[in-house]
Amino acid sequence: MLSAGDAVEEFELLDQHGESVSLSRLLADGPAVLYFYIKAKTPG
């Protein structure tokens, strides 16, 4: 489990336009806030 302020490993995901975006690319513009949520209609 992560806590506020924990470091995360580099990752790359697709954005809403299907373009690849990496964590390092996001951080190049300054601090970023990432929010993760569970898939709809699943237990959790």
URZI-V31232 format. One record per residue. RES is the residue in one letter. PSI is psi as a letter, one per 20 degrees, with the letter a starting at -180 (999 if undefined). NEAR is the number of other C-alpha atoms within 10 Angstrom. Layout:
<<RES;PSI;NEAR> <RES;PSI;NEAR>>
This chain:
<<M;q;3> <L;q;7> <S;r;6> <A;p;5> <G;i;6> <D;q;7> <A;q;8> <V;q;8> <E;q;6> <E;p;8> <F;r;9> <E;p;11> <L;r;11> <L;p;10> <D;a;10> <Q;i;7> <H;j;6> <G;j;8> <E;q;8> <S;p;10> <V;p;13> <S;q;13> <L;g;15> <S;h;13> <R;g;10> <L;g;12> <L;i;11> <A;h;9> <D;i;8> <G;a;8> <P;q;8> <A;q;10> <V;p;6> <L;p;6> <Y;p;5> <F;p;5> <Y;q;6> <I;q;8> <K;q;8> <A;q;7> <K;k;6> <T;q;6> <P;q;6> <G;999;7>>
